Amino acid sequence: AAITERRGQPAFRRKILLAYEGRCAFTGCDVEEVLEAAHIYPYQGDATDVISNGLLLDLMFTTLFDLGLIAVRPDTHAIVLATPLLTSPYADLNGQYLRLPREPTHRPEKAALEWHYRKFFHDVTRVRGSA
């Protein structure tokens, strides 16, 4: 259902694909078929379908982001993994920096990143090295 819902937002996805130059914000992957426009604030209609509320992510990272197992520090744009992922194949991403759109107005809104980060990473014991 989530895939159908995301694919049902083609205009948002097109905008995010262009803003991120067709590359995953976490890994740089450029296989368009596996890239999704992920909302930082959850989708709530047209008001949340703005580029600054989106990240272009590989399918796996969209799921991890939605589950709160991966986040972005709003102050540094560093990628932060929840403790269970620190021993996973994704561990190398911890501390890496988000690939940002060239256009400053297309970059993730700090308030949205703060909301997502606080929602899932408010307990510092959940994440080692998150400071």
CNS distance restraints for C-alpha pairs under 8 A (distance, minus, plus):
assign (resid   1 and name CA) (resid   5 and name CA) 6.06 0.50 0.50
assign (resid   2 and name CA) (resid   6 and name CA) 6.07 0.50 0.50
assign (resid   3 and name CA) (resid   7 and name CA) 5.94 0.50 0.50
assign (resid   4 and name CA) (resid   8 and name CA) 5.86 0.50 0.50
assign (resid   5 and name CA) (resid   9 and name CA) 6.91 0.50 0.50
assign (resid   6 and name CA) (resid  10 and name CA) 7.84 0.50 0.50
assign (resid   6 and name CA) (resid  36 and name CA) 7.36 0.50 0.50
assign (resid   6 and name CA) (resid  37 and name CA) 7.31 0.50 0.50
assign (resid   6 and name CA) (resid  38 and name CA) 7.91 0.50 0.50
assign (resid   7 and name CA) (resid  13 and name CA) 7.83 0.50 0.50
assign (resid   9 and name CA) (resid  13 and name CA) 6.34 0.50 0.50
assign (resid  10 and name CA) (resid  14 and name CA) 6.05 0.50 0.50
assign (resid  11 and name CA) (resid  15 and name CA) 6.33 0.50 0.50
assign (resid  12 and name CA) (resid  16 and name CA) 6.24 0.50 0.50
assign (resid  12 and name CA) (resid  37 and name CA) 7.05 0.50 0.50
assign (resid  12 and name CA) (resid  49 and name CA) 5.87 0.50 0.50
assign (resid  12 and name CA) (resid  50 and name CA) 7.24 0.50 0.50
assign (resid  12 and name CA) (resid  51 and name CA) 7.51 0.50 0.50
assign (resid  13 and name CA) (resid  17 and name CA) 5.97 0.50 0.50
assign (resid  13 and name CA) (resid  36 and name CA) 6.76 0.50 0.50
assign (resid  13 and name CA) (resid  37 and name CA) 5.01 0.50 0.50
assign (resid  14 and name CA) (resid  18 and name CA) 6.23 0.50 0.50
assign (resid  15 and name CA) (resid  19 and name CA) 6.15 0.50 0.50
assign (resid  15 and name CA) (resid  51 and name CA) 6.61 0.50 0.50
assign (resid  16 and name CA) (resid  20 and name CA) 6.09 0.50 0.50
assign (resid  16 and name CA) (resid  37 and name CA) 6.00 0.50 0.50
assign (resid  16 and name CA) (resid  51 and name CA) 5.96 0.50 0.50
assign (resid  16 and name CA) (resid  54 and name CA) 6.65 0.50 0.50
assign (resid  16 and name CA) (resid  55 and name CA) 6.86 0.50 0.50
assign (resid  16 and name CA) (resid  56 and name CA) 6.10 0.50 0.50
assign (resid  17 and name CA) (resid  21 and name CA) 5.86 0.50 0.50
assign (resid  17 and name CA) (resid  22 and name CA) 4.80 0.50 0.50
assign (resid  17 and name CA) (resid  23 and name CA) 7.41 0.50 0.50
assign (resid  17 and name CA) (resid  37 and name CA) 7.40 0.50 0.50
assign (resid  17 and name CA) (resid  56 and name CA) 6.53 0.50 0.50
assign (resid  18 and name CA) (resid  22 and name CA) 6.20 0.50 0.50
assign (resid  19 and name CA) (resid  51 and name CA) 7.50 0.50 0.50
assign (resid  19 and name CA) (resid 101 and name CA) 5.44 0.50 0.50
assign (resid  19 and name CA) (resid 102 and name CA) 7.49 0.50 0.50
assign (resid  19 and name CA) (resid 103 and name CA) 7.42 0.50 0.50
assign (resid  19 and name CA) (resid 106 and name CA) 6.40 0.50 0.50
assign (resid  20 and name CA) (resid  24 and name CA) 7.27 0.50 0.50
assign (resid  20 and name CA) (resid  25 and name CA) 6.95 0.50 0.50
assign (resid  20 and name CA) (resid  55 and name CA) 7.98 0.50 0.50
assign (resid  20 and name CA) (resid  56 and name CA) 6.53 0.50 0.50
assign (resid  20 and name CA) (resid  99 and name CA) 7.82 0.50 0.50
assign (resid  20 and name CA) (resid 100 and name CA) 6.95 0.50 0.50
assign (resid  20 and name CA) (resid 101 and name CA) 5.08 0.50 0.50
assign (resid  20 and name CA) (resid 102 and name CA) 7.89 0.50 0.50
assign (resid  21 and name CA) (resid 101 and name CA) 7.55 0.50 0.50
assign (resid  22 and name CA) (resid  30 and name CA) 5.66 0.50 0.50
assign (resid  22 and name CA) (resid  31 and name CA) 7.89 0.50 0.50
assign (resid  22 and name CA) (resid  32 and name CA) 6.55 0.50 0.50
assign (resid  22 and name CA) (resid  56 and name CA) 7.82 0.50 0.50
assign (resid  23 and name CA) (resid  27 and name CA) 7.70 0.50 0.50
assign (resid  23 and name CA) (resid  28 and name CA) 4.77 0.50 0.50
assign (resid  23 and name CA) (resid  29 and name CA) 5.22 0.50 0.50
assign (resid  23 and name CA) (resid  30 and name CA) 4.55 0.50 0.50
assign (resid  23 and name CA) (resid  31 and name CA) 7.68 0.50 0.50
assign (resid  23 and name CA) (resid  32 and name CA) 7.84 0.50 0.50
assign (resid  23 and name CA) (resid  35 and name CA) 7.82 0.50 0.50
assign (resid  23 and name CA) (resid  56 and name CA) 6.98 0.50 0.50
assign (resid  23 and name CA) (resid  57 and name CA) 7.85 0.50 0.50
assign (resid  24 and name CA) (resid  28 and name CA) 4.58 0.50 0.50
assign (resid  24 and name CA) (resid  29 and name CA) 5.09 0.50 0.50
assign (resid  24 and name CA) (resid  30 and name CA) 6.59 0.50 0.50
assign (resid  24 and name CA) (resid  35 and name CA) 6.71 0.50 0.50
assign (resid  24 and name CA) (resid  55 and name CA) 7.97 0.50 0.50
assign (resid  24 and name CA) (resid  56 and name CA) 5.18 0.50 0.50
assign (resid  24 and name CA) (resid  57 and name CA) 4.63 0.50 0.50
assign (resid  24 and name CA) (resid  58 and name CA) 5.85 0.50 0.50
assign (resid  24 and name CA) (resid  99 and name CA) 7.70 0.50 0.50
assign (resid  25 and name CA) (resid  55 and name CA) 6.45 0.50 0.50
assign (resid  25 and name CA) (resid  56 and name CA) 5.58 0.50 0.50
assign (resid  25 and name CA) (resid  57 and name CA) 5.89 0.50 0.50
assign (resid  25 and name CA) (resid  98 and name CA) 5.56 0.50 0.50
assign (resid  25 and name CA) (resid  99 and name CA) 4.64 0.50 0.50
assign (resid  25 and name CA) (resid 100 and name CA) 6.73 0.50 0.50
assign (resid  26 and name CA) (resid  57 and name CA) 6.77 0.50 0.50
assign (resid  26 and name CA) (resid  79 and name CA) 7.63 0.50 0.50
assign (resid  26 and name CA) (resid  93 and name CA) 7.55 0.50 0.50
assign (resid  26 and name CA) (resid  97 and name CA) 7.48 0.50 0.50
assign (resid  26 and name CA) (resid  98 and name CA) 5.51 0.50 0.50
assign (resid  26 and name CA) (resid  99 and name CA) 6.34 0.50 0.50
assign (resid  28 and name CA) (resid  99 and name CA) 7.43 0.50 0.50
assign (resid  29 and name CA) (resid  58 and name CA) 7.22 0.50 0.50
assign (resid  30 and name CA) (resid  35 and name CA) 7.77 0.50 0.50
assign (resid  31 and name CA) (resid  35 and name CA) 6.74 0.50 0.50
assign (resid  34 and name CA) (resid  58 and name CA) 5.52 0.50 0.50
assign (resid  34 and name CA) (resid  59 and name CA) 5.60 0.50 0.50
assign (resid  35 and name CA) (resid  56 and name CA) 6.38 0.50 0.50
assign (resid  35 and name CA) (resid  57 and name CA) 5.38 0.50 0.50
assign (resid  35 and name CA) (resid  58 and name CA) 4.51 0.50 0.50
assign (resid  35 and name CA) (resid  59 and name CA) 5.87 0.50 0.50
assign (resid  36 and name CA) (resid  56 and name CA) 5.63 0.50 0.50
assign (resid  36 and name CA) (resid  57 and name CA) 5.39 0.50 0.50
assign (resid  36 and name CA) (resid  58 and name CA) 6.21 0.50 0.50
assign (resid  36 and name CA) (resid  59 and name CA) 6.17 0.50 0.50
assign (resid  36 and name CA) (resid  62 and name CA) 7.10 0.50 0.50
assign (resid  37 and name CA) (resid  54 and name CA) 6.14 0.50 0.50
assign (resid  37 and name CA) (resid  55 and name CA) 5.74 0.50 0.50
assign (resid  37 and name CA) (resid  56 and name CA) 4.75 0.50 0.50
assign (resid  37 and name CA) (resid  57 and name CA) 6.45 0.50 0.50
assign (resid  38 and name CA) (resid  54 and name CA) 5.39 0.50 0.50
assign (resid  38 and name CA) (resid  55 and name CA) 5.19 0.50 0.50
assign (resid  38 and name CA) (resid  56 and name CA) 6.15 0.50 0.50
assign (resid  38 and name CA) (resid  57 and name CA) 6.61 0.50 0.50
assign (resid  38 and name CA) (resid  62 and name CA) 6.05 0.50 0.50
assign (resid  39 and name CA) (resid  43 and name CA) 6.25 0.50 0.50
assign (resid  39 and name CA) (resid  48 and name CA) 7.55 0.50 0.50
assign (resid  39 and name CA) (resid  49 and name CA) 7.69 0.50 0.50
assign (resid  39 and name CA) (resid  53 and name CA) 5.68 0.50 0.50
assign (resid  39 and name CA) (resid  54 and name CA) 4.59 0.50 0.50
assign (resid  39 and name CA) (resid  55 and name CA) 6.56 0.50 0.50
assign (resid  40 and name CA) (resid  53 and name CA) 5.33 0.50 0.50
assign (resid  40 and name CA) (resid  54 and name CA) 5.68 0.50 0.50
assign (resid  40 and name CA) (resid  55 and name CA) 7.16 0.50 0.50
assign (resid  40 and name CA) (resid 112 and name CA) 6.01 0.50 0.50
assign (resid  40 and name CA) (resid 113 and name CA) 6.69 0.50 0.50
assign (resid  40 and name CA) (resid 116 and name CA) 6.58 0.50 0.50
assign (resid  41 and name CA) (resid  48 and name CA) 7.01 0.50 0.50
assign (resid  41 and name CA) (resid  53 and name CA) 6.45 0.50 0.50
assign (resid  41 and name CA) (resid 112 and name CA) 5.95 0.50 0.50
assign (resid  41 and name CA) (resid 115 and name CA) 7.54 0.50 0.50
assign (resid  41 and name CA) (resid 116 and name CA) 7.06 0.50 0.50
assign (resid  42 and name CA) (resid  48 and name CA) 7.41 0.50 0.50
assign (resid  43 and name CA) (resid  48 and name CA) 5.66 0.50 0.50
assign (resid  43 and name CA) (resid  49 and name CA) 7.14 0.50 0.50
assign (resid  44 and name CA) (resid  48 and name CA) 5.86 0.50 0.50
assign (resid  45 and name CA) (resid  49 and name CA) 6.84 0.50 0.50
assign (resid  46 and name CA) (resid  50 and name CA) 7.67 0.50 0.50
assign (resid  48 and name CA) (resid  53 and name CA) 6.43 0.50 0.50
assign (resid  49 and name CA) (resid  53 and name CA) 6.85 0.50 0.50
assign (resid  49 and name CA) (resid  54 and name CA) 7.63 0.50 0.50
assign (resid  50 and name CA) (resid  54 and name CA) 6.90 0.50 0.50
assign (resid  51 and name CA) (resid  55 and name CA) 7.94 0.50 0.50
assign (resid  51 and name CA) (resid 106 and name CA) 5.43 0.50 0.50
assign (resid  51 and name CA) (resid 107 and name CA) 7.42 0.50 0.50
assign (resid  51 and name CA) (resid 108 and name CA) 7.48 0.50 0.50
assign (resid  52 and name CA) (resid 105 and name CA) 6.93 0.50 0.50
assign (resid  52 and name CA) (resid 106 and name CA) 5.06 0.50 0.50
assign (resid  52 and name CA) (resid 107 and name CA) 5.32 0.50 0.50
assign (resid  52 and name CA) (resid 108 and name CA) 4.36 0.50 0.50
assign (resid  52 and name CA) (resid 109 and name CA) 5.14 0.50 0.50
assign (resid  53 and name CA) (resid 108 and name CA) 5.80 0.50 0.50
assign (resid  53 and name CA) (resid 109 and name CA) 6.26 0.50 0.50
assign (resid  53 and name CA) (resid 112 and name CA) 6.66 0.50 0.50
assign (resid  54 and name CA) (resid 108 and name CA) 6.56 0.50 0.50
assign (resid  55 and name CA) (resid 108 and name CA) 7.28 0.50 0.50
assign (resid  57 and name CA) (resid  61 and name CA) 5.84 0.50 0.50
assign (resid  57 and name CA) (resid  62 and name CA) 5.65 0.50 0.50
assign (resid  58 and name CA) (resid  62 and name CA) 6.28 0.50 0.50
assign (resid  59 and name CA) (resid  63 and name CA) 6.55 0.50 0.50
assign (resid  60 and name CA) (resid  64 and name CA) 6.35 0.50 0.50
assign (resid  61 and name CA) (resid  65 and name CA) 5.81 0.50 0.50
assign (resid  61 and name CA) (resid  70 and name CA) 7.73 0.50 0.50
assign (resid  62 and name CA) (resid  66 and name CA) 6.03 0.50 0.50
assign (resid  63 and name CA) (resid  67 and name CA) 6.10 0.50 0.50
assign (resid  64 and name CA) (resid  68 and name CA) 6.16 0.50 0.50
assign (resid  64 and name CA) (resid  69 and name CA) 5.11 0.50 0.50
assign (resid  64 and name CA) (resid  70 and name CA) 5.71 0.50 0.50
assign (resid  65 and name CA) (resid  69 and name CA) 5.94 0.50 0.50
assign (resid  65 and name CA) (resid  70 and name CA) 4.99 0.50 0.50
assign (resid  65 and name CA) (resid  71 and name CA) 6.14 0.50 0.50
assign (resid  68 and name CA) (resid  82 and name CA) 7.75 0.50 0.50
assign (resid  68 and name CA) (resid 116 and name CA) 7.83 0.50 0.50
assign (resid  68 and name CA) (resid 119 and name CA) 7.90 0.50 0.50
assign (resid  68 and name CA) (resid 120 and name CA) 5.26 0.50 0.50
assign (resid  68 and name CA) (resid 121 and name CA) 7.86 0.50 0.50
assign (resid  69 and name CA) (resid  81 and name CA) 5.97 0.50 0.50
assign (resid  69 and name CA) (resid  82 and name CA) 4.93 0.50 0.50
assign (resid  69 and name CA) (resid  84 and name CA) 7.99 0.50 0.50
assign (resid  69 and name CA) (resid  85 and name CA) 7.35 0.50 0.50
assign (resid  69 and name CA) (resid 120 and name CA) 7.65 0.50 0.50
assign (resid  70 and name CA) (resid  79 and name CA) 7.10 0.50 0.50
assign (resid  70 and name CA) (resid  80 and name CA) 5.67 0.50 0.50
assign (resid  70 and name CA) (resid  81 and name CA) 4.56 0.50 0.50
assign (resid  70 and name CA) (resid  82 and name CA) 6.01 0.50 0.50
assign (resid  71 and name CA) (resid  79 and name CA) 5.88 0.50 0.50
assign (resid  71 and name CA) (resid  80 and name CA) 5.24 0.50 0.50
assign (resid  71 and name CA) (resid  81 and name CA) 6.58 0.50 0.50
assign (resid  71 and name CA) (resid 113 and name CA) 7.98 0.50 0.50
assign (resid  71 and name CA) (resid 116 and name CA) 7.07 0.50 0.50
assign (resid  71 and name CA) (resid 117 and name CA) 5.82 0.50 0.50
assign (resid  71 and name CA) (resid 120 and name CA) 7.97 0.50 0.50
assign (resid  72 and name CA) (resid  77 and name CA) 5.48 0.50 0.50
assign (resid  72 and name CA) (resid  78 and name CA) 5.54 0.50 0.50
assign (resid  72 and name CA) (resid  79 and name CA) 4.59 0.50 0.50
assign (resid  72 and name CA) (resid  80 and name CA) 5.80 0.50 0.50
assign (resid  72 and name CA) (resid  98 and name CA) 7.50 0.50 0.50
assign (resid  72 and name CA) (resid 113 and name CA) 6.50 0.50 0.50
assign (resid  72 and name CA) (resid 117 and name CA) 6.57 0.50 0.50
assign (resid  73 and name CA) (resid  77 and name CA) 5.01 0.50 0.50
assign (resid  73 and name CA) (resid  78 and name CA) 5.27 0.50 0.50
assign (resid  73 and name CA) (resid  79 and name CA) 6.42 0.50 0.50
assign (resid  73 and name CA) (resid  80 and name CA) 6.84 0.50 0.50
assign (resid  73 and name CA) (resid 113 and name CA) 7.04 0.50 0.50
assign (resid  73 and name CA) (resid 114 and name CA) 7.37 0.50 0.50
assign (resid  73 and name CA) (resid 117 and name CA) 6.62 0.50 0.50
assign (resid  74 and name CA) (resid  78 and name CA) 7.87 0.50 0.50
assign (resid  74 and name CA) (resid 110 and name CA) 5.56 0.50 0.50
assign (resid  74 and name CA) (resid 111 and name CA) 7.76 0.50 0.50
assign (resid  74 and name CA) (resid 113 and name CA) 5.18 0.50 0.50
assign (resid  74 and name CA) (resid 114 and name CA) 5.40 0.50 0.50
assign (resid  74 and name CA) (resid 117 and name CA) 7.44 0.50 0.50
assign (resid  75 and name CA) (resid 110 and name CA) 7.61 0.50 0.50
assign (resid  76 and name CA) (resid  97 and name CA) 7.82 0.50 0.50
assign (resid  77 and name CA) (resid  97 and name CA) 5.65 0.50 0.50
assign (resid  77 and name CA) (resid  98 and name CA) 5.55 0.50 0.50
assign (resid  78 and name CA) (resid  94 and name CA) 7.69 0.50 0.50
assign (resid  78 and name CA) (resid  95 and name CA) 5.25 0.50 0.50
assign (resid  78 and name CA) (resid  96 and name CA) 5.50 0.50 0.50
assign (resid  78 and name CA) (resid  97 and name CA) 4.34 0.50 0.50
assign (resid  78 and name CA) (resid  98 and name CA) 6.09 0.50 0.50
assign (resid  79 and name CA) (resid  93 and name CA) 6.55 0.50 0.50
assign (resid  79 and name CA) (resid  94 and name CA) 5.50 0.50 0.50
assign (resid  79 and name CA) (resid  95 and name CA) 5.24 0.50 0.50
assign (resid  79 and name CA) (resid  96 and name CA) 5.52 0.50 0.50
assign (resid  79 and name CA) (resid  97 and name CA) 5.78 0.50 0.50
assign (resid  79 and name CA) (resid  98 and name CA) 6.42 0.50 0.50
assign (resid  80 and name CA) (resid  93 and name CA) 7.68 0.50 0.50
assign (resid  80 and name CA) (resid  94 and name CA) 5.09 0.50 0.50
assign (resid  80 and name CA) (resid  95 and name CA) 6.03 0.50 0.50
assign (resid  80 and name CA) (resid 127 and name CA) 7.82 0.50 0.50
assign (resid  80 and name CA) (resid 130 and name CA) 6.57 0.50 0.50
assign (resid  81 and name CA) (resid  85 and name CA) 5.93 0.50 0.50
assign (resid  81 and name CA) (resid  86 and name CA) 6.45 0.50 0.50
assign (resid  81 and name CA) (resid  91 and name CA) 7.47 0.50 0.50
assign (resid  81 and name CA) (resid  93 and name CA) 7.71 0.50 0.50
assign (resid  81 and name CA) (resid  94 and name CA) 5.58 0.50 0.50
assign (resid  81 and name CA) (resid 127 and name CA) 6.81 0.50 0.50
assign (resid  82 and name CA) (resid  86 and name CA) 6.87 0.50 0.50
assign (resid  82 and name CA) (resid 121 and name CA) 7.91 0.50 0.50
assign (resid  82 and name CA) (resid 126 and name CA) 6.13 0.50 0.50
assign (resid  82 and name CA) (resid 127 and name CA) 4.99 0.50 0.50
assign (resid  82 and name CA) (resid 128 and name CA) 7.75 0.50 0.50
assign (resid  83 and name CA) (resid  87 and name CA) 7.89 0.50 0.50
assign (resid  83 and name CA) (resid 126 and name CA) 5.90 0.50 0.50
assign (resid  83 and name CA) (resid 127 and name CA) 4.98 0.50 0.50
assign (resid  83 and name CA) (resid 128 and name CA) 6.36 0.50 0.50
assign (resid  84 and name CA) (resid  88 and name CA) 7.35 0.50 0.50
assign (resid  85 and name CA) (resid  89 and name CA) 7.74 0.50 0.50
assign (resid  85 and name CA) (resid  90 and name CA) 6.46 0.50 0.50
assign (resid  85 and name CA) (resid  91 and name CA) 6.10 0.50 0.50
assign (resid  86 and name CA) (resid  90 and name CA) 7.19 0.50 0.50
assign (resid  86 and name CA) (resid  91 and name CA) 4.64 0.50 0.50
assign (resid  86 and name CA) (resid  94 and name CA) 7.45 0.50 0.50
assign (resid  87 and name CA) (resid  91 and name CA) 5.89 0.50 0.50
assign (resid  90 and name CA) (resid  94 and name CA) 7.72 0.50 0.50
assign (resid  92 and name CA) (resid  96 and name CA) 7.66 0.50 0.50
assign (resid 100 and name CA) (resid 107 and name CA) 6.00 0.50 0.50
assign (resid 100 and name CA) (resid 108 and name CA) 7.94 0.50 0.50
assign (resid 101 and name CA) (resid 106 and name CA) 6.08 0.50 0.50
assign (resid 101 and name CA) (resid 107 and name CA) 5.63 0.50 0.50
assign (resid 102 and name CA) (resid 106 and name CA) 7.71 0.50 0.50
assign (resid 102 and name CA) (resid 107 and name CA) 7.88 0.50 0.50
assign (resid 103 and name CA) (resid 107 and name CA) 6.91 0.50 0.50
assign (resid 108 and name CA) (resid 112 and name CA) 7.24 0.50 0.50
assign (resid 108 and name CA) (resid 113 and name CA) 6.99 0.50 0.50
assign (resid 109 and name CA) (resid 113 and name CA) 6.44 0.50 0.50
assign (resid 110 and name CA) (resid 114 and name CA) 6.04 0.50 0.50
assign (resid 111 and name CA) (resid 115 and name CA) 6.10 0.50 0.50
assign (resid 112 and name CA) (resid 116 and name CA) 6.30 0.50 0.50
assign (resid 113 and name CA) (resid 117 and name CA) 5.96 0.50 0.50
assign (resid 114 and name CA) (resid 118 and name CA) 5.92 0.50 0.50
assign (resid 115 and name CA) (resid 119 and name CA) 6.02 0.50 0.50
assign (resid 116 and name CA) (resid 120 and name CA) 6.49 0.50 0.50
assign (resid 117 and name CA) (resid 121 and name CA) 5.37 0.50 0.50
assign (resid 117 and name CA) (resid 122 and name CA) 7.21 0.50 0.50
assign (resid 118 and name CA) (resid 122 and name CA) 4.76 0.50 0.50
assign (resid 121 and name CA) (resid 126 and name CA) 6.77 0.50 0.50
assign (resid 121 and name CA) (resid 127 and name CA) 7.19 0.50 0.50
assign (resid 123 and name CA) (resid 127 and name CA) 7.75 0.50 0.50
assign (resid 124 and name CA) (resid 128 and name CA) 7.30 0.50 0.50
assign (resid 124 and name CA) (resid 130 and name CA) 7.01 0.50 0.50
